[in-house]
Amino acid sequence: MSGGHAHRHADGGAGADRRRLLIVLALTTTLLLVQIVGALLSGSLALAADAAHAGTDAAGLAIALLAATLALRPATAERTWGYRRAEVLGATLQAAVLLAVGGWVCIEAIGRLFEPAEVASSSVLVFGALGLAANFVGILVLTRAGARNGNVNMRAALLEVVTDALGSVAVLLAAAIIALTGWQQADAVASLVIVALIVPRTLKLLFETVSVLLESAPPGLDLDAVRAHLLAQPHVLDVHDLHASQITTGLPVLTAHVVVQDSFFFDGHAPQVLDQLQVCLAEHLSVSVEHATFQLEMRAHVGHEAAAHT
């Protein structure tokens, strides 16, 4: 006998996320074109790096938009969770591409520290300011209505726009230094600053998404504590095959085989035990698990299973 519950499948937020992503994608694509022109006119590596970052943002936002669109599709008999994991795949691809761009910029910047190129600081100031303004608008769009605390796809999009905005600040500072002092290496230093902004946050995002894809236990969910709480429930004799993972961020699932007294399968107490187990999860876990399935078993049933896991 098994039991579980599955609620909160609302996708209204996904539609709002999709609209935000579409607006920011349009802004970022426009910014990319402007920065490419600026980099060609000024010869600035920092501006080119910011343009590359904007290009990565545009690609990442397009992926996020596709993922948000797929998330709206209903579950089917073949895909019982629909396309909810598409957002994790999209965010993983975003992070991987962003790391590659960071590596390229780092190599170029180190070369320019030793062989600086002439940079037209006035052009960099103009295009850097345009970039910062566009990033600021994008941040406002993504943080509106709580997007900051949304799913990993929205957080990935916000991360890229924020780091791009900080990159624009670095570009402006480098242009100001070059204009005031003539120190051309400031452009390369600004490029390295942009890389320093990209890599740590991107690695964190990549770790989170890979963790979901590897079906690791949700952050903050201690399975040893879960087992202890379940075993402490009246009439529970043993717990095995306890597993927890995430379909996507914010959607943890848990399954367990729970051994109870044999008599419960004949006197009608089994449904009460299932309710008791669900209440136990709701009251004692710091992570909300809304999709939990328990298989109740007699003591003799464990020996019939092909492979029982701890």
Secondary structure, DSSP 4 states (H G I P E B T S, - for coil): -EEEE------HHHHHHHHHHHHHHHHHHHHHHHHHHHHHHH--HHHHHHHHHHHHHHHHHHHHHHHHHHHTSPP-SS-TTTTTTHHHHHHHHHHHHHHHHHHHHHHHHHHHHHSPPP--HHHHHHHHHHHHHHHHHHHHHHHGGGGGGS-HHHHHHHHHHHHHHHHHHHHHHHHHHHHHH--THHHHHHHHHHHHHHHHHHHHHHHHHHHHHTTPPPTT--HHHHHHHHHTSTTEEEEEEEEEEESSTT-EEEEEEEEE-GGGGTTT-HHHHHHHHHHHHHHH-SS---EEEEEEE-GGGGGGSS----
